[in-house]
Amino acid sequence: MSISLFQIVQYVLVAVLLLYLLYYVYTLLFDKKYQPRAWKEALKNGRISNELTKAERKYPDKIRFFHFWFQVERLKRNKVEGAFAELGVYKGDSARILHLMDSSRDFHLFDTFEGFTEKDLESESGKAATYNRHNFADTSLETVKQRLNSPRFIFHPGHFPETAEEAENERFALVSMDADLYLPTKAGLELFYQRLSPGGVIIVHDYNPDWPGIVKAVDEFAETIPEPIVPLADLDNSVMIFKAKAV
Ligand SMILES: C[S@@+](CC[C@H](N)C(=O)[O-])C[C@H]1O[C@@H](n2cnc3c(N)ncnc32)[C@H](O)[C@@H]1O
């Protein structure tokens, strides 16, 4: 039986495709190359829950994930008191991960759970100027409540900063800010920094040229505080803002 050149090419193509598939499945299941040493050690010592292990495998931005984790671990180690909060929750992806990293803290969630408002969008430029009220509107308070069903979660549905007073007596150890727009980010930085525990951290997502509103809000706020702003190397360039420890 003779094999034609065409058949050989076909076999080679199928073999290459199979190899690629195998490689893809292998990296999905076992690839550990983005895992920092401290995480591997914590895994080995059984300090990471199965749920968090699964979440890490699926999370697309490993560096963002590990920045969250390192901060949560530092807060535990340094016994920094306070709740967690997130401004800009959408379907609850990052809130869920932060809660898996430390489920012993109350966690305040601020979002309209209906997308952006016209009032906030009006003054935007960059990527946010292409947004309208339908972006991030495919969520709801009820679906997020079902997904984030621990009693530790405290929901503040509605327009921020008006909802901030619902948590006015709270102290925060970690605040994740991911609202995409200038006005809520500016208001959030001012409000959350005031209520941040010494040693606490605010992590703001999207500090990059696609989001001039975020850059403006962070830069303006940076002028008003003594601590430096720390830029991060995650995919969308977050920044961290710390409240200095009392000396
Ligand atoms: C990029 S999404 C948040 C993504 C989320 N952190 C995640 O893990 O998928 C931005 C969210 O900010 C919310 N948001 C923006 N401005 C707001 C405001 N002024 N008040 C309340 N929520 C706001 C939007 O409703 C939207 O759900």
PDBQT file of the ligand as one rigid body, heavy atoms in Angstrom, charges set to zero:
ROOT
HETATM    1  C1  LIG A 301     -15.456  46.543  35.484  1.00  0.00    +0.000 C 
HETATM    2  S1  LIG A 301     -16.942  46.260  36.334  1.00  0.00    +0.000 S 
HETATM    3  C2  LIG A 301     -16.365  45.499  37.824  1.00  0.00    +0.000 C 
HETATM    4  C3  LIG A 301     -15.728  44.121  37.585  1.00  0.00    +0.000 C 
HETATM    5  C4  LIG A 301     -15.645  43.275  38.833  1.00  0.00    +0.000 C 
HETATM    6  N1  LIG A 301     -14.694  43.796  39.786  1.00  0.00    +0.000 N 
HETATM    7  C5  LIG A 301     -15.309  41.829  38.506  1.00  0.00    +0.000 C 
HETATM    8  O1  LIG A 301     -14.649  41.169  39.287  1.00  0.00    +0.000 OA
HETATM    9  O2  LIG A 301     -15.744  41.321  37.458  1.00  0.00    +0.000 OA
HETATM   10  C6  LIG A 301     -17.382  47.881  36.819  1.00  0.00    +0.000 C 
HETATM   11  C7  LIG A 301     -18.592  47.949  37.734  1.00  0.00    +0.000 C 
HETATM   12  O3  LIG A 301     -18.620  49.239  38.372  1.00  0.00    +0.000 OA
HETATM   13  C8  LIG A 301     -19.967  49.579  38.627  1.00  0.00    +0.000 C 
HETATM   14  N2  LIG A 301     -20.070  51.024  38.850  1.00  0.00    +0.000 N 
HETATM   15  C9  LIG A 301     -19.472  51.995  38.115  1.00  0.00    +0.000 A 
HETATM   16  N3  LIG A 301     -19.794  53.208  38.608  1.00  0.00    +0.000 NA
HETATM   17  C10 LIG A 301     -20.592  53.014  39.684  1.00  0.00    +0.000 A 
HETATM   18  C11 LIG A 301     -21.210  53.879  40.640  1.00  0.00    +0.000 A 
HETATM   19  N4  LIG A 301     -21.095  55.214  40.588  1.00  0.00    +0.000 N 
HETATM   20  N5  LIG A 301     -21.953  53.328  41.617  1.00  0.00    +0.000 NA
HETATM   21  C12 LIG A 301     -22.081  51.975  41.706  1.00  0.00    +0.000 A 
HETATM   22  N6  LIG A 301     -21.508  51.111  40.849  1.00  0.00    +0.000 NA
HETATM   23  C13 LIG A 301     -20.768  51.606  39.839  1.00  0.00    +0.000 A 
HETATM   24  C14 LIG A 301     -20.700  49.084  37.389  1.00  0.00    +0.000 C 
HETATM   25  O4  LIG A 301     -22.057  48.866  37.652  1.00  0.00    +0.000 OA
HETATM   26  C15 LIG A 301     -19.927  47.774  37.047  1.00  0.00    +0.000 C 
HETATM   27  O5  LIG A 301     -20.594  46.652  37.579  1.00  0.00    +0.000 OA
ENDROOT
TORSDOF 0
